[in-house]
Amino acid sequence: MPPPARYNTGYNVGVGGAVVHQGRLLLVRRASRRGRGNWQVPGGFIEPDETIEQAVIREVEEEAGVITAVEGILGVRNRYDVDSGNSLYIVMRLRLVSGEPTPDAKEVDRAGYFSLEEIKALEQVPAINVEIAHRALAMDQRLLMPQTLTNQATGAPYMLFVG
């Protein structure tokens, strides 16, 4: 199933939010669209007028009801297929600021924090989300960390993620 038309420009960018709280990873279960029944990190597409940081924070709040802050980039997935074109997916490691997991009852029907062992026992966890769980819950994380810089020509701030 291809992404919605407004994102299907031949290259779409999505984000996933790996929220870790008390040694457990936030997962949601998809209730709609492709992936129904899959447990995964909350996320979605980046809107044309937002940054990756804004998009992931918005998507996590919309789908799981929690407020978060970006810690860094955990991973990047790129793929191409005939139906959806070239797709970039950026997984951000997030810190919980407030709230309890509450599914939106539209896109997701369940939300909660899980240990790695609990994640492995769930039905329908895509391989990418098992790998994200391993990395997000690892003690020796290697994140690309955010650094705010300023465009010299315009004075506008922007984010550079570096290791």
Buried (B, 14 or more C-beta within 10 A) or exposed (E): EEBEEEBBEEEBBBBBBBBBBEEBBBBBBBBEEEBEEBBBBBBBBBEEEEBBBBBBBBBBBBBBBBEBEBBBBBBEBEEEEEEBBEBBBBBBBBEBEEEEBEBBEEBBBBBBBBBBEBBEEBEEBEEBBBEBBEBBBEEEBEBBBBEEEEEEEEEEEEEEBEE
